[in-house]
Amino acid sequence: MNGRQAASKRLGGLGSAIFSEVASWKREALEAGRDVIDLGIGSPDRPPSARVIEALQQAVLNPANYGYPTSEGSPRFRAAVARWYEHRFGVKLEPEREVLALMGSQDGLAHLALAITDPDDVVLVPDPGYPIYTASLTIAGAEPYLLPLREEHGYLPQLDAIPEQIARKAKFILLNYPSNPLSAVADRAFFERLVDFARRYGLIVVHDLAYSEMAFDGYEPMSVLEVEGAKDVAVEFHSLSKSFNMAGCRIAFLVGRPDVISALKILKSNIDYGVFLAVQEAGIAALEEDMERGESVGPLYERRRDALLETLAGYGWSIPKPKATMFVWAPIPDGWTSRQISREMTLHAGVVVIPGDAFGAEGEGYVRIALVQDEERLREAGRRMGEFVRSHRPPSSR
């Protein structure tokens, strides 16, 4: 092919080659005739409720919903978000200034740095962390400062260890509790320290709360906006993808500090025309149903967590029980790297997991397991993984 290379240099900093490798391992296992249990991607395996589907059907049949929607979201949707936030977290929001509809939280996370940073601004991001956190900075030309999240600290960033010159230069700090991939949680005391830290250094807190409704053992995740004065420094992403089984609908929202909301709204008004109104109506139905019934998906994923971990424990693979999310962050047996054991388990056990280093260097020594199959399949996956560990020596001991 003649001419200059089409792809820009910044594309080299996007995504992770590991995800492409995992897909190739799965294909190889399928071509070898294996029954593959895919616990890789965190996509819910259940549909939305009947009420949500009916609301979507009715809205799709309404001819009035086929014009351009507004980029910030319909007044009805933003009002529903505000009602739900007050119901769920006790946080009052102004729908016009403090709520923005998004085509999934990935959409907002991918564009936020473009809206509020300039090239060479510093942003504090977690390691391990969801890949779009750092990829969005590559797109915007901002510089990531990685915050190591380690088991000995409960996977919380050590805010006092951040050099003062970095803290003063940083534009925002991005965190995610309950966490993907770590399944870690944070308490009110941490969020209070985080808000104080942001005030001290004049930076913005960006909190990704996509997994607030997937909690176990009586634990209830909180919003950072519950902290007094947090709306002066913080915004929070929330998604209907996981909690309401609406991943394919692409509907989420950002709430909190008005000038951050406004900046992202301006950017997105130049990029897209917003979320299809029928999907927004389905989102309203999901939020209203939750406020009326209060039945979360938490118990379903708690049972799945227990099925998998109890099976693995029977083979001597002991994994701490997460308090939230649809993931298990599993320390791997000695002698393996994350990528080695993930590849070998896919090829020889037919179970797909994601190597921990797909989420950053601090993820080495772990794998992420998504609880996206029913309990019977998760027990089968646990049996295969347990037998694999028993029967396969790590490369370093061969």
C-alpha positions as a printed Julia matrix, in Angstrom:
398×3 Matrix{Float64}:
   0.0     0.0    0.0
   1.36    3.39  -1.0
   1.25    6.62   1.0
   1.7     7.53   4.61
   0.59    5.25   7.42
  -3.05    5.94   8.25
  -3.05    5.39  12.01
  -1.96    8.23  14.28
   0.84    7.76  16.78
  -1.53    8.2   19.72
  -3.29    4.95  18.81
  -0.19    3.12  20.01
  -1.04    4.21  23.54
  -4.61    2.95  23.45
  -5.95   -0.31  24.75
  -3.92   -3.32  25.73
  -2.37   -5.95  23.47
  -3.23   -8.46  26.18
  -6.95   -8.27  25.35
  -6.19   -9.17  21.73
  -4.02  -12.03  22.95
  -6.8   -13.34  25.19
  -9.18  -13.32  22.21
  -6.65  -15.31  20.16
  -6.24  -17.87  22.98
 -10.0   -18.33  23.1
 -10.15  -18.88  19.34
  -7.36  -21.43  19.59
  -9.2   -23.33  22.34
 -12.46  -23.3   20.38
 -10.71  -24.52  17.22
  -9.27  -27.38  19.29
 -12.83  -28.4   20.16
 -12.87  -27.22  23.78
 -16.02  -26.2   25.61
 -14.95  -22.7   26.6
 -16.34  -20.91  29.66
 -15.65  -17.23  29.07
 -15.11  -15.34  32.33
 -13.17  -12.57  30.63
 -15.34   -9.6   29.69
 -17.65   -8.12  32.32
 -20.81   -8.1   30.24
 -23.99   -9.09  32.14
 -25.52  -12.35  30.93
 -29.07  -11.45  32.01
 -31.56   -9.17  30.22
 -33.14   -6.07  31.78
 -36.39   -6.47  33.72
 -39.67   -6.94  31.86
 -40.68   -3.42  32.86
 -37.56   -1.91  31.28
 -38.0    -3.91  28.08
 -41.66   -2.88  27.85
 -40.74    0.8   28.36
 -38.18    0.5   25.56
 -40.68   -1.21  23.25
 -43.3     1.48  23.82
 -40.78    4.28  23.32
 -39.45    2.74  20.1
 -43.01    2.77  18.71
 -43.45    6.46  19.5
 -42.7     8.5   16.34
 -41.86   11.55  18.47
 -38.69    9.84  19.74
 -36.93    9.79  16.36
 -35.68   13.37  16.23
 -32.29   14.43  17.49
 -32.13   14.16  21.28
 -30.32   16.85  23.25
 -26.7    16.1   24.05
 -27.21   16.64  27.8
 -30.13   14.19  28.08
 -33.87   14.72  28.23
 -35.3    16.69  31.16
 -37.26   13.56  32.15
 -34.14   11.41  32.29
 -32.09   13.95  34.22
 -34.93   14.44  36.7
 -35.15   10.66  37.2
 -31.41   10.5   37.89
 -31.74   13.28  40.49
 -34.63   11.46  42.21
 -32.71    8.18  42.22
 -29.55    9.78  43.65
 -31.52   11.3   46.5
 -33.31    7.99  47.09
 -30.16    5.87  46.96
 -27.49    8.14  48.48
 -29.36   11.03  50.09
 -27.63   13.39  47.64
 -29.69   16.24  46.15
 -28.85   17.21  42.57
 -30.01   20.02  40.3
 -31.0    18.2   37.08
 -30.21   21.2   34.84
 -26.71   21.91  36.17
 -25.51   18.76  37.91
 -26.65   15.84  35.72
 -25.43   14.86  32.23
 -26.63   11.84  30.24
 -23.97    9.72  28.52
 -23.82    6.94  25.95
 -22.38    4.62  28.58
 -19.83    5.59  31.21
 -17.02    4.6   28.82
 -18.17    7.47  26.6
 -17.83    9.98  29.43
 -14.59    8.55  30.76
 -13.07    8.6   27.27
 -13.94   12.27  26.71
 -13.61   13.89  30.13
  -9.87   14.57  29.91
 -10.4    16.23  26.52
 -12.95   18.52  28.14
 -11.05   19.57  31.27
  -7.31   19.14  30.65
  -4.75   20.77  28.41
  -1.78   18.96  26.87
   0.85   18.04  29.47
  -1.53   18.47  32.43
  -0.99   15.76  35.07
  -3.78   13.39  36.07
  -3.64   10.94  38.99
  -4.91    7.49  37.94
  -4.97    4.08  39.64
  -2.7     1.15  38.81
  -4.31   -1.36  38.36
  -7.21    0.47  36.75
  -9.79    0.21  34.02
  -7.88    0.7   30.72
  -9.87    3.72  29.48
  -8.56    5.75  32.44
  -5.09    6.0   30.95
  -6.19    5.67  27.32
  -8.31    8.82  27.67
  -5.22   10.72  28.79
  -3.34    9.53  25.7
  -6.14   10.93  23.53
  -6.08   14.25  25.38
  -2.29   14.55  25.59
  -2.36   14.64  29.39
   0.28   12.92  31.51
  -0.72   10.09  33.85
   0.78    9.82  37.32
   0.14    6.25  38.43
  -1.08    5.55  41.95
  -0.09    2.01  42.98
  -3.0     0.11  44.53
  -1.68   -2.76  46.64
  -3.22   -5.45  48.77
  -1.35   -4.41  51.92
  -3.13   -1.03  51.78
  -6.56   -2.45  51.0
  -6.05   -1.38  47.36
  -6.46    2.26  48.37
  -4.08    4.96  47.11
  -1.71    6.37  49.69
  -2.59   10.02  49.21
   0.11   11.26  51.58
   2.76    9.48  49.47
   1.96   11.58  46.38
   4.77   14.15  45.97
   3.52   17.65  46.74
   4.73   19.04  43.42
   2.72   16.36  41.59
  -0.39   16.98  43.7
  -0.21   20.73  43.05
   0.24   20.2   39.31
  -2.49   17.57  38.91
  -5.78   18.56  37.28
  -7.82   15.67  38.61
  -7.64   12.35  40.44
  -9.65    9.43  39.06
 -10.67    6.54  41.31
 -13.19    3.69  41.22
 -14.8     2.09  44.3
 -16.14   -0.57  44.21
 -13.29   -1.25  41.85
 -12.86   -2.86  38.47
 -10.67   -4.93  38.35
  -9.82   -5.13  42.06
 -13.29   -5.56  43.6
 -11.92   -3.35  46.39
 -14.13   -0.98  48.36
 -13.62    2.31  50.18
 -15.27    3.61  53.35
 -16.51    7.06  54.32
 -13.27    7.91  56.12
 -11.32    7.4   52.88
 -13.72    9.53  50.85
 -13.48   12.29  53.46
  -9.68   12.19  53.19
  -9.98   12.25  49.39
 -12.2    15.34  49.41
  -9.86   17.09  51.86
  -6.9    16.18  49.62
  -8.67   17.67  46.6
  -9.48   20.88  48.46
  -5.91   21.21  49.72
  -4.38   20.96  46.25
  -7.15   22.49  44.16
  -7.81   19.44  42.02
 -10.97   17.69  40.86
 -12.12   14.29  42.12
 -13.53   12.02  39.41
 -15.17    8.92  40.88
 -16.39    5.98  38.8
 -19.31    4.38  40.7
 -20.48    1.89  38.07
 -20.73   -1.01  40.56
 -22.62    0.59  43.45
 -25.56   -1.82  43.18
 -23.45   -4.99  43.05
 -22.55   -5.38  46.72
 -22.59   -8.38  49.05
 -22.83   -9.47  52.69
 -24.82   -6.41  53.71
 -22.26   -3.91  52.44
 -23.68   -0.75  50.81
 -21.32    1.32  48.65
 -21.56    5.07  49.08
 -21.26    8.03  46.75
 -18.35   10.41  47.18
 -20.96   13.16  46.91
 -22.32   12.12  50.31
 -19.27   13.8   51.88
 -20.08   17.34  52.99
 -18.93   19.86  50.4
 -17.92   17.17  47.9
 -19.89   18.78  45.06
 -17.4    21.66  45.2
 -14.62   19.32  44.07
 -16.13   16.07  42.73
 -18.04   14.48  39.89
 -19.23   10.89  39.73
 -19.93    8.54  36.84
 -22.71    6.0   37.09
 -23.89    3.42  34.58
 -27.07    1.44  34.01
 -25.06   -1.24  32.18
 -24.16   -3.49  35.09
 -26.74   -2.73  37.77
 -29.74   -2.94  35.44
 -28.43   -5.33  32.75
 -28.55   -2.61  30.09
 -25.0    -2.85  28.74
 -26.08   -2.86  25.1
 -28.36    0.14  25.54
 -25.42    2.51  26.2
 -26.93    4.71  28.89
 -25.12    6.3   31.84
 -24.68    9.68  33.49
 -22.25   12.05  35.17
 -23.3    14.05  38.23
 -21.74   16.61  40.54
 -19.64   19.75  40.15
 -21.44   21.99  37.63
 -18.45   23.45  35.78
 -17.11   19.96  35.04
 -20.56   18.87  33.86
 -20.72   21.97  31.65
 -17.29   21.35  30.13
 -18.11   17.78  29.13
 -21.54   18.9   27.87
 -19.89   21.48  25.58
 -17.44   18.93  24.2
 -20.14   16.33  23.59
 -22.45   18.86  21.91
 -19.74   19.08  19.24
 -19.31   15.3   18.98
 -22.73   13.68  19.19
 -26.44   14.33  19.58
 -26.96   12.34  22.76
 -28.69    9.12  23.71
 -31.67    7.81  21.69
 -34.79    9.0   23.52
 -36.25    5.5   23.64
 -33.18    4.29  25.52
 -33.52    7.2   27.95
 -37.13    6.15  28.58
 -35.91    2.63  29.36
 -33.37    4.14  31.74
 -36.1     6.1   33.5
 -38.09    2.88  33.91
 -35.06    1.12  35.42
 -34.43    3.89  37.95
 -38.11    4.18  38.9
 -38.47    0.43  39.31
 -35.42    0.36  41.56
 -36.83    3.15  43.74
 -40.14    1.3   44.07
 -38.87   -2.24  44.61
 -35.31   -1.83  45.87
 -34.23   -5.2   44.45
 -30.61   -5.07  43.31
 -28.58   -7.58  41.35
 -26.3    -7.96  44.38
 -27.75  -11.27  45.67
 -27.37  -12.89  42.24
 -23.66  -12.04  42.04
 -23.13  -12.92  45.7
 -24.37  -16.44  45.0
 -22.14  -16.64  41.94
 -19.14  -15.4   43.91
 -19.72  -18.04  46.58
 -20.17  -20.84  44.03
 -16.86  -20.07  42.34
 -14.77  -19.38  45.43
 -16.08  -22.39  47.38
 -15.2   -24.65  44.44
 -11.69  -23.2   44.09
 -11.12  -23.45  47.86
 -11.77  -27.18  47.59
  -8.67  -27.39  45.39
  -6.55  -25.31  47.76
  -6.86  -22.05  45.77
  -7.94  -19.64  48.47
  -9.16  -16.23  47.27
 -10.4   -13.39  49.51
 -14.14  -12.81  49.16
 -14.87   -9.48  47.46
 -17.55   -7.27  48.98
 -18.76   -5.91  45.64
 -18.64   -5.89  41.8
 -19.07   -8.66  39.25
 -15.39   -9.61  39.43
 -13.0   -11.69  41.5
  -9.42  -10.43  41.74
  -7.52  -13.65  42.27
  -3.89  -13.98  43.39
  -2.29  -16.7   41.3
  -0.17  -19.63  42.55
   3.59  -19.09  42.86
   5.72  -19.71  39.81
   3.32  -18.35  37.23
   3.01  -14.96  35.59
  -0.48  -13.59  35.05
  -0.23  -14.02  31.31
   1.2   -17.55  31.48
  -1.52  -18.96  33.72
  -4.3   -17.16  31.82
  -3.11  -18.57  28.5
  -2.6   -22.1   29.78
  -5.97  -22.21  31.54
  -7.69  -21.08  28.37
  -5.96  -23.66  26.2
  -5.97  -26.61  28.63
  -8.95  -25.96  30.91
 -11.17  -24.0   28.57
 -11.67  -21.14  31.05
 -11.03  -17.55  29.91
  -9.82  -15.04  32.5
  -8.0   -11.73  32.07
  -4.34  -11.41  33.14
  -3.92   -8.81  35.86
  -1.24   -6.92  33.96
  -3.88   -5.95  31.38
  -4.88   -3.32  33.95
  -1.39   -2.03  34.77
   1.97   -3.22  36.02
   0.65   -3.54  39.6
  -1.75   -6.21  38.35
   1.0    -8.76  37.78
   0.47  -11.79  40.02
  -3.33  -11.72  39.68
  -6.1   -12.62  37.25
  -9.54  -11.03  36.95
 -12.46  -13.44  36.82
 -15.86  -12.12  35.7
 -18.94  -13.68  37.32
 -20.89  -13.66  34.06
 -22.11  -17.27  33.97
 -24.71  -19.05  36.08
 -23.76  -20.85  39.28
 -23.52  -24.28  37.66
 -21.12  -23.05  34.98
 -19.07  -21.15  37.57
 -18.71  -24.33  39.64
 -17.61  -26.15  36.49
 -15.13  -23.34  35.77
 -13.83  -23.54  39.33
 -13.42  -27.32  39.03
 -11.47  -26.97  35.78
  -9.27  -24.2   37.16
  -8.61  -26.1   40.37
  -7.69  -29.29  38.52
  -5.48  -27.29  36.17
  -3.5   -25.81  39.07
  -3.14  -29.26  40.66
  -1.96  -30.97  37.49
   0.15  -28.3   35.74
   3.49  -27.16  37.05
   4.39  -23.52  36.51
   7.01  -22.88  33.81
   9.61  -21.82  36.38
   9.6   -25.31  37.94
   9.77  -27.34  34.74
